[in-house]
């Protein structure tokens, strides 16, 4: 059981890693251990190739699209402007 799960995880990580640009900073959002394992795998791969990028893991349950966009903007250094109600 557990060995089979590990193989599925390695395959999944490899597929995702192949689609992630190698020099972009990453914000990984999730509510379980998988997101942390993925972050560690990417960090190890980056270390092996002598690269450095910012990788942040944020524990979170489901988010609405506006919440996710706000989090991405804040991560990118451009948080949404707050307006005062009229």
VOLUM-567178 format. One record per atom (N, C-alpha, C): residue in one letter; x, y, z; residue number from 1; chain. Coordinates in Angstrom, 1 decimal. Layout:
code=A | px=X | py=Y | pz=Z | pos=NUM | unit=A
...
! end
This chain:
code=X | px=0.8 | py=-1.2 | pz=0.0 | pos=1 | unit=A
code=X | px=0.0 | py=0.0 | pz=0.0 | pos=1 | unit=A
code=X | px=0.8 | py=1.3 | pz=0.0 | pos=1 | unit=A
code=X | px=1.6 | py=1.5 | pz=1.0 | pos=2 | unit=A
code=X | px=2.3 | py=2.8 | pz=1.2 | pos=2 | unit=A
code=X | px=3.4 | py=3.0 | pz=0.1 | pos=2 | unit=A
code=X | px=4.1 | py=1.9 | pz=-0.3 | pos=3 | unit=A
code=X | px=5.1 | py=2.0 | pz=-1.4 | pos=3 | unit=A
code=X | px=4.4 | py=2.4 | pz=-2.7 | pos=3 | unit=A
code=X | px=3.2 | py=1.9 | pz=-2.9 | pos=4 | unit=A
code=X | px=2.5 | py=2.2 | pz=-4.1 | pos=4 | unit=A
code=X | px=2.1 | py=3.7 | pz=-4.1 | pos=4 | unit=A
code=X | px=1.6 | py=4.1 | pz=-3.0 | pos=5 | unit=A
code=X | px=1.3 | py=5.6 | pz=-2.8 | pos=5 | unit=A
code=X | px=2.5 | py=6.5 | pz=-3.1 | pos=5 | unit=A
code=X | px=3.6 | py=6.1 | pz=-2.5 | pos=6 | unit=A
code=X | px=4.8 | py=6.9 | pz=-2.8 | pos=6 | unit=A
code=X | px=5.2 | py=6.9 | pz=-4.2 | pos=6 | unit=A
code=X | px=5.0 | py=5.9 | pz=-5.0 | pos=7 | unit=A
code=X | px=5.3 | py=5.9 | pz=-6.4 | pos=7 | unit=A
code=X | px=4.4 | py=6.8 | pz=-7.1 | pos=7 | unit=A
code=X | px=3.1 | py=6.8 | pz=-6.7 | pos=8 | unit=A
code=X | px=2.1 | py=7.7 | pz=-7.3 | pos=8 | unit=A
code=X | px=2.5 | py=9.1 | pz=-7.1 | pos=8 | unit=A
code=X | px=2.9 | py=9.4 | pz=-5.8 | pos=9 | unit=A
code=X | px=3.3 | py=10.8 | pz=-5.5 | pos=9 | unit=A
code=X | px=4.6 | py=11.2 | pz=-6.3 | pos=9 | unit=A
code=X | px=5.5 | py=10.3 | pz=-6.4 | pos=10 | unit=A
code=X | px=6.7 | py=10.7 | pz=-7.2 | pos=10 | unit=A
code=X | px=6.3 | py=11.0 | pz=-8.7 | pos=10 | unit=A
code=X | px=5.4 | py=10.2 | pz=-9.2 | pos=11 | unit=A
code=X | px=5.0 | py=10.4 | pz=-10.6 | pos=11 | unit=A
code=X | px=4.2 | py=11.8 | pz=-10.7 | pos=11 | unit=A
code=X | px=3.3 | py=12.0 | pz=-9.7 | pos=12 | unit=A
code=X | px=2.6 | py=13.3 | pz=-9.7 | pos=12 | unit=A
code=X | px=3.5 | py=14.5 | pz=-9.6 | pos=12 | unit=A
code=X | px=4.5 | py=14.4 | pz=-8.7 | pos=13 | unit=A
code=X | px=5.5 | py=15.5 | pz=-8.5 | pos=13 | unit=A
code=X | px=6.3 | py=15.7 | pz=-9.8 | pos=13 | unit=A
code=X | px=6.7 | py=14.7 | pz=-10.5 | pos=14 | unit=A
code=X | px=7.4 | py=14.8 | pz=-11.7 | pos=14 | unit=A
code=X | px=6.6 | py=15.5 | pz=-12.8 | pos=14 | unit=A
code=X | px=5.3 | py=15.1 | pz=-12.9 | pos=15 | unit=A
code=X | px=4.5 | py=15.8 | pz=-13.9 | pos=15 | unit=A
code=X | px=4.3 | py=17.2 | pz=-13.6 | pos=15 | unit=A
code=X | px=4.1 | py=17.6 | pz=-12.3 | pos=16 | unit=A
code=X | px=3.9 | py=19.0 | pz=-12.0 | pos=16 | unit=A
code=X | px=5.2 | py=19.8 | pz=-12.2 | pos=16 | unit=A
code=X | px=6.3 | py=19.2 | pz=-11.7 | pos=17 | unit=A
code=X | px=7.6 | py=19.9 | pz=-11.8 | pos=17 | unit=A
code=X | px=7.9 | py=20.2 | pz=-13.3 | pos=17 | unit=A
code=X | px=7.5 | py=19.3 | pz=-14.2 | pos=18 | unit=A
code=X | px=7.8 | py=19.5 | pz=-15.6 | pos=18 | unit=A
code=X | px=7.1 | py=20.7 | pz=-16.2 | pos=18 | unit=A
code=X | px=6.0 | py=21.1 | pz=-15.5 | pos=19 | unit=A
code=X | px=5.2 | py=22.2 | pz=-16.1 | pos=19 | unit=A
code=X | px=5.6 | py=23.6 | pz=-15.4 | pos=19 | unit=A
code=X | px=6.3 | py=23.5 | pz=-14.3 | pos=20 | unit=A
code=X | px=6.6 | py=24.7 | pz=-13.5 | pos=20 | unit=A
code=X | px=7.9 | py=25.4 | pz=-14.1 | pos=20 | unit=A
code=X | px=7.9 | py=26.6 | pz=-14.5 | pos=21 | unit=A
code=X | px=9.1 | py=27.3 | pz=-14.9 | pos=21 | unit=A
code=X | px=10.2 | py=27.2 | pz=-13.9 | pos=21 | unit=A
code=X | px=11.4 | py=26.9 | pz=-14.3 | pos=22 | unit=A
code=X | px=12.5 | py=26.6 | pz=-13.3 | pos=22 | unit=A
code=X | px=13.0 | py=27.8 | pz=-12.6 | pos=22 | unit=A
code=X | px=12.7 | py=29.0 | pz=-13.0 | pos=23 | unit=A
code=X | px=13.3 | py=30.2 | pz=-12.4 | pos=23 | unit=A
code=X | px=12.2 | py=31.1 | pz=-11.7 | pos=23 | unit=A
code=X | px=11.0 | py=30.7 | pz=-11.8 | pos=24 | unit=A
code=X | px=9.9 | py=31.5 | pz=-11.2 | pos=24 | unit=A
code=X | px=9.8 | py=31.2 | pz=-9.7 | pos=24 | unit=A
code=X | px=9.5 | py=32.3 | pz=-8.9 | pos=25 | unit=A
code=X | px=9.2 | py=32.1 | pz=-7.5 | pos=25 | unit=A
code=X | px=7.9 | py=31.3 | pz=-7.4 | pos=25 | unit=A
code=X | px=7.8 | py=30.6 | pz=-6.3 | pos=26 | unit=A
code=X | px=6.6 | py=29.7 | pz=-6.2 | pos=26 | unit=A
code=X | px=5.8 | py=30.0 | pz=-4.9 | pos=26 | unit=A
code=X | px=4.5 | py=30.1 | pz=-5.0 | pos=27 | unit=A
code=X | px=3.6 | py=30.1 | pz=-3.8 | pos=27 | unit=A
code=X | px=2.8 | py=28.8 | pz=-3.9 | pos=27 | unit=A
code=X | px=3.0 | py=27.9 | pz=-3.0 | pos=28 | unit=A
code=X | px=2.3 | py=26.7 | pz=-3.0 | pos=28 | unit=A
code=X | px=1.3 | py=26.7 | pz=-1.9 | pos=28 | unit=A
code=X | px=0.0 | py=26.5 | pz=-2.2 | pos=29 | unit=A
code=X | px=-1.1 | py=26.6 | pz=-1.3 | pos=29 | unit=A
code=X | px=-1.8 | py=25.3 | pz=-1.2 | pos=29 | unit=A
code=X | px=-2.0 | py=24.8 | pz=0.0 | pos=30 | unit=A
code=X | px=-2.7 | py=23.6 | pz=0.2 | pos=30 | unit=A
code=X | px=-2.9 | py=23.3 | pz=1.7 | pos=30 | unit=A
code=X | px=-3.7 | py=22.3 | pz=2.0 | pos=31 | unit=A
code=X | px=-4.1 | py=22.1 | pz=3.4 | pos=31 | unit=A
code=X | px=-3.5 | py=20.8 | pz=3.9 | pos=31 | unit=A
code=X | px=-2.6 | py=20.1 | pz=3.2 | pos=32 | unit=A
code=X | px=-2.1 | py=18.9 | pz=3.7 | pos=32 | unit=A
code=X | px=-0.6 | py=18.8 | pz=3.6 | pos=32 | unit=A
code=X | px=-0.1 | py=17.6 | pz=3.9 | pos=33 | unit=A
code=X | px=1.4 | py=17.3 | pz=3.9 | pos=33 | unit=A
code=X | px=1.9 | py=17.3 | pz=2.4 | pos=33 | unit=A
code=X | px=1.1 | py=17.0 | pz=1.4 | pos=34 | unit=A
code=X | px=1.6 | py=16.9 | pz=0.1 | pos=34 | unit=A
code=X | px=2.3 | py=18.2 | pz=-0.4 | pos=34 | unit=A
code=X | px=1.7 | py=19.3 | pz=-0.1 | pos=35 | unit=A
code=X | px=2.2 | py=20.6 | pz=-0.6 | pos=35 | unit=A
code=X | px=3.6 | py=20.8 | pz=0.1 | pos=35 | unit=A
code=X | px=3.8 | py=20.4 | pz=1.3 | pos=36 | unit=A
code=X | px=5.1 | py=20.6 | pz=2.0 | pos=36 | unit=A
code=X | px=6.1 | py=19.6 | pz=1.3 | pos=36 | unit=A
code=X | px=5.7 | py=18.4 | pz=1.0 | pos=37 | unit=A
code=X | px=6.6 | py=17.4 | pz=0.4 | pos=37 | unit=A
code=X | px=7.0 | py=17.9 | pz=-1.0 | pos=37 | unit=A
code=X | px=6.1 | py=18.5 | pz=-1.7 | pos=38 | unit=A
code=X | px=6.4 | py=19.1 | pz=-3.0 | pos=38 | unit=A
code=X | px=7.4 | py=20.2 | pz=-2.9 | pos=38 | unit=A
code=X | px=7.2 | py=21.1 | pz=-2.0 | pos=39 | unit=A
code=X | px=8.1 | py=22.2 | pz=-1.8 | pos=39 | unit=A
code=X | px=9.5 | py=21.7 | pz=-1.5 | pos=39 | unit=A
code=X | px=9.6 | py=20.7 | pz=-0.6 | pos=40 | unit=A
code=X | px=10.9 | py=20.1 | pz=-0.3 | pos=40 | unit=A
code=X | px=11.6 | py=19.5 | pz=-1.5 | pos=40 | unit=A
code=X | px=10.8 | py=18.8 | pz=-2.3 | pos=41 | unit=A
code=X | px=11.4 | py=18.2 | pz=-3.5 | pos=41 | unit=A
code=X | px=11.9 | py=19.3 | pz=-4.5 | pos=41 | unit=A
code=X | px=11.1 | py=20.4 | pz=-4.7 | pos=42 | unit=A
code=X | px=11.6 | py=21.5 | pz=-5.6 | pos=42 | unit=A
code=X | px=12.8 | py=22.1 | pz=-5.0 | pos=42 | unit=A
code=X | px=12.8 | py=22.4 | pz=-3.7 | pos=43 | unit=A
code=X | px=14.0 | py=23.0 | pz=-3.1 | pos=43 | unit=A
code=X | px=15.3 | py=22.1 | pz=-3.3 | pos=43 | unit=A
code=X | px=15.1 | py=20.8 | pz=-3.1 | pos=44 | unit=A
code=X | px=16.2 | py=19.9 | pz=-3.3 | pos=44 | unit=A
code=X | px=16.7 | py=19.9 | pz=-4.8 | pos=44 | unit=A
code=X | px=15.8 | py=19.9 | pz=-5.7 | pos=45 | unit=A
code=X | px=16.1 | py=20.0 | pz=-7.1 | pos=45 | unit=A
code=X | px=16.8 | py=21.3 | pz=-7.4 | pos=45 | unit=A
code=X | px=16.3 | py=22.4 | pz=-6.9 | pos=46 | unit=A
code=X | px=17.0 | py=23.7 | pz=-7.1 | pos=46 | unit=A
code=X | px=18.4 | py=23.7 | pz=-6.5 | pos=46 | unit=A
code=X | px=18.5 | py=23.1 | pz=-5.3 | pos=47 | unit=A
code=X | px=19.9 | py=23.1 | pz=-4.7 | pos=47 | unit=A
code=X | px=20.8 | py=22.3 | pz=-5.5 | pos=47 | unit=A
code=X | px=20.3 | py=21.2 | pz=-6.1 | pos=48 | unit=A
code=X | px=21.2 | py=20.3 | pz=-6.9 | pos=48 | unit=A
code=X | px=21.6 | py=21.0 | pz=-8.2 | pos=48 | unit=A
code=X | px=20.9 | py=22.0 | pz=-8.7 | pos=49 | unit=A
code=X | px=21.3 | py=22.6 | pz=-9.9 | pos=49 | unit=A
code=X | px=21.9 | py=24.0 | pz=-9.6 | pos=49 | unit=A
code=X | px=22.1 | py=24.3 | pz=-8.3 | pos=50 | unit=A
code=X | px=22.7 | py=25.6 | pz=-8.0 | pos=50 | unit=A
code=X | px=21.8 | py=26.8 | pz=-8.1 | pos=50 | unit=A
code=X | px=20.5 | py=26.6 | pz=-8.1 | pos=51 | unit=A
code=X | px=19.6 | py=27.7 | pz=-8.4 | pos=51 | unit=A
code=X | px=19.0 | py=28.1 | pz=-7.0 | pos=51 | unit=A
code=X | px=18.5 | py=29.3 | pz=-7.0 | pos=52 | unit=A
code=X | px=17.8 | py=29.8 | pz=-5.8 | pos=52 | unit=A
code=X | px=16.6 | py=30.6 | pz=-6.3 | pos=52 | unit=A
code=X | px=15.5 | py=30.3 | pz=-5.7 | pos=53 | unit=A
code=X | px=14.2 | py=31.0 | pz=-5.9 | pos=53 | unit=A
code=X | px=13.4 | py=31.0 | pz=-4.6 | pos=53 | unit=A
code=X | px=12.5 | py=31.9 | pz=-4.5 | pos=54 | unit=A
code=X | px=11.7 | py=32.0 | pz=-3.3 | pos=54 | unit=A
code=X | px=10.6 | py=31.0 | pz=-3.5 | pos=54 | unit=A
code=X | px=10.4 | py=30.1 | pz=-2.5 | pos=55 | unit=A
code=X | px=9.3 | py=29.1 | pz=-2.4 | pos=55 | unit=A
code=X | px=8.7 | py=29.3 | pz=-1.1 | pos=55 | unit=A
code=X | px=7.4 | py=29.6 | pz=-1.1 | pos=56 | unit=A
code=X | px=6.6 | py=29.7 | pz=0.1 | pos=56 | unit=A
code=X | px=5.5 | py=28.7 | pz=0.1 | pos=56 | unit=A
code=X | px=5.2 | py=28.1 | pz=1.3 | pos=57 | unit=A
code=X | px=4.1 | py=27.2 | pz=1.5 | pos=57 | unit=A
code=X | px=3.1 | py=27.9 | pz=2.4 | pos=57 | unit=A
code=X | px=1.9 | py=27.9 | pz=2.0 | pos=58 | unit=A
code=X | px=0.8 | py=28.5 | pz=2.8 | pos=58 | unit=A
code=X | px=-0.2 | py=27.4 | pz=3.0 | pos=58 | unit=A
code=X | px=-0.4 | py=27.1 | pz=4.3 | pos=59 | unit=A
code=X | px=-1.5 | py=26.2 | pz=4.7 | pos=59 | unit=A
code=X | px=-2.8 | py=26.9 | pz=4.6 | pos=59 | unit=A
code=X | px=-3.7 | py=26.3 | pz=3.8 | pos=60 | unit=A
code=X | px=-5.0 | py=26.9 | pz=3.6 | pos=60 | unit=A
code=X | px=-6.0 | py=25.9 | pz=3.2 | pos=60 | unit=A
code=X | px=-7.2 | py=26.1 | pz=3.6 | pos=61 | unit=A
code=X | px=-8.3 | py=25.3 | pz=3.1 | pos=61 | unit=A
code=X | px=-8.8 | py=25.9 | pz=1.8 | pos=61 | unit=A
code=X | px=-9.9 | py=25.5 | pz=1.3 | pos=62 | unit=A
code=X | px=-10.4 | py=26.1 | pz=0.0 | pos=62 | unit=A
code=X | px=-10.5 | py=27.6 | pz=0.1 | pos=62 | unit=A
code=X | px=-10.2 | py=28.2 | pz=-1.0 | pos=63 | unit=A
code=X | px=-10.2 | py=29.7 | pz=-1.1 | pos=63 | unit=A
code=X | px=-11.1 | py=30.0 | pz=-2.3 | pos=63 | unit=A
code=X | px=-11.8 | py=31.2 | pz=-2.2 | pos=64 | unit=A
code=X | px=-12.5 | py=31.7 | pz=-3.3 | pos=64 | unit=A
code=X | px=-11.5 | py=32.2 | pz=-4.3 | pos=64 | unit=A
code=X | px=-11.9 | py=32.5 | pz=-5.6 | pos=65 | unit=A
code=X | px=-11.0 | py=33.0 | pz=-6.6 | pos=65 | unit=A
code=X | px=-10.5 | py=34.4 | pz=-6.2 | pos=65 | unit=A
code=X | px=-11.3 | py=35.3 | pz=-5.7 | pos=66 | unit=A
code=X | px=-10.8 | py=36.6 | pz=-5.2 | pos=66 | unit=A
code=X | px=-9.8 | py=36.5 | pz=-4.1 | pos=66 | unit=A
code=X | px=-10.0 | py=35.5 | pz=-3.1 | pos=67 | unit=A
code=X | px=-9.0 | py=35.3 | pz=-2.1 | pos=67 | unit=A
code=X | px=-7.7 | py=34.8 | pz=-2.6 | pos=67 | unit=A
code=X | px=-7.8 | py=33.9 | pz=-3.5 | pos=68 | unit=A
code=X | px=-6.5 | py=33.4 | pz=-4.1 | pos=68 | unit=A
code=X | px=-5.8 | py=34.5 | pz=-4.9 | pos=68 | unit=A
code=X | px=-6.5 | py=35.3 | pz=-5.7 | pos=69 | unit=A
code=X | px=-5.9 | py=36.4 | pz=-6.4 | pos=69 | unit=A
code=X | px=-5.2 | py=37.4 | pz=-5.5 | pos=69 | unit=A
code=X | px=-5.9 | py=37.7 | pz=-4.4 | pos=70 | unit=A
code=X | px=-5.3 | py=38.6 | pz=-3.4 | pos=70 | unit=A
code=X | px=-4.1 | py=38.0 | pz=-2.8 | pos=70 | unit=A
code=X | px=-4.0 | py=36.8 | pz=-2.5 | pos=71 | unit=A
code=X | px=-2.9 | py=36.1 | pz=-2.0 | pos=71 | unit=A
code=X | px=-1.7 | py=36.1 | pz=-3.0 | pos=71 | unit=A
code=X | px=-2.0 | py=35.8 | pz=-4.2 | pos=72 | unit=A
code=X | px=-1.0 | py=35.8 | pz=-5.3 | pos=72 | unit=A
code=X | px=-0.4 | py=37.3 | pz=-5.5 | pos=72 | unit=A
code=X | px=-1.3 | py=38.3 | pz=-5.5 | pos=73 | unit=A
code=X | px=-0.8 | py=39.6 | pz=-5.6 | pos=73 | unit=A
code=X | px=0.1 | py=40.0 | pz=-4.4 | pos=73 | unit=A
code=X | px=-0.3 | py=39.6 | pz=-3.2 | pos=74 | unit=A
code=X | px=0.6 | py=39.9 | pz=-2.1 | pos=74 | unit=A
code=X | px=1.9 | py=39.2 | pz=-2.2 | pos=74 | unit=A
code=X | px=1.9 | py=38.0 | pz=-2.6 | pos=75 | unit=A
code=X | px=3.1 | py=37.2 | pz=-2.8 | pos=75 | unit=A
code=X | px=4.0 | py=37.9 | pz=-3.8 | pos=75 | unit=A
code=X | px=3.4 | py=38.4 | pz=-4.9 | pos=76 | unit=A
code=X | px=4.2 | py=39.1 | pz=-5.9 | pos=76 | unit=A
code=X | px=4.6 | py=40.5 | pz=-5.6 | pos=76 | unit=A
code=X | px=4.2 | py=41.0 | pz=-4.4 | pos=77 | unit=A
code=X | px=4.6 | py=42.3 | pz=-4.0 | pos=77 | unit=A
code=X | px=3.8 | py=43.4 | pz=-4.4 | pos=77 | unit=A
code=X | px=2.6 | py=43.1 | pz=-4.9 | pos=78 | unit=A
code=X | px=1.7 | py=44.1 | pz=-5.4 | pos=78 | unit=A
code=X | px=0.3 | py=43.8 | pz=-4.8 | pos=78 | unit=A
code=X | px=0.1 | py=44.0 | pz=-3.5 | pos=79 | unit=A
code=X | px=-1.2 | py=43.8 | pz=-2.9 | pos=79 | unit=A
code=X | px=-2.3 | py=44.7 | pz=-3.4 | pos=79 | unit=A
code=X | px=-3.5 | py=44.2 | pz=-3.4 | pos=80 | unit=A
code=X | px=-4.6 | py=45.0 | pz=-3.9 | pos=80 | unit=A
code=X | px=-4.8 | py=46.3 | pz=-3.0 | pos=80 | unit=A
code=X | px=-5.1 | py=47.4 | pz=-3.6 | pos=81 | unit=A
code=X | px=-5.3 | py=48.6 | pz=-2.9 | pos=81 | unit=A
code=X | px=-6.6 | py=48.5 | pz=-2.1 | pos=81 | unit=A
code=X | px=-6.6 | py=49.0 | pz=-0.9 | pos=82 | unit=A
code=X | px=-7.8 | py=49.0 | pz=-0.1 | pos=82 | unit=A
code=X | px=-8.5 | py=50.3 | pz=-0.3 | pos=82 | unit=A
code=X | px=-9.8 | py=50.3 | pz=-0.5 | pos=83 | unit=A
code=X | px=-10.5 | py=51.6 | pz=-0.7 | pos=83 | unit=A
code=X | px=-11.5 | py=51.7 | pz=0.5 | pos=83 | unit=A
code=X | px=-11.7 | py=52.9 | pz=0.9 | pos=84 | unit=A
code=X | px=-12.7 | py=53.2 | pz=2.0 | pos=84 | unit=A
code=X | px=-14.1 | py=53.2 | pz=1.4 | pos=84 | unit=A
code=X | px=-15.0 | py=52.6 | pz=2.1 | pos=85 | unit=A
code=X | px=-16.4 | py=52.7 | pz=1.6 | pos=85 | unit=A
code=X | px=-16.9 | py=54.1 | pz=1.6 | pos=85 | unit=A
code=X | px=-17.7 | py=54.4 | pz=0.6 | pos=86 | unit=A
code=X | px=-18.2 | py=55.8 | pz=0.4 | pos=86 | unit=A
code=X | px=-19.4 | py=56.1 | pz=1.3 | pos=86 | unit=A
! end
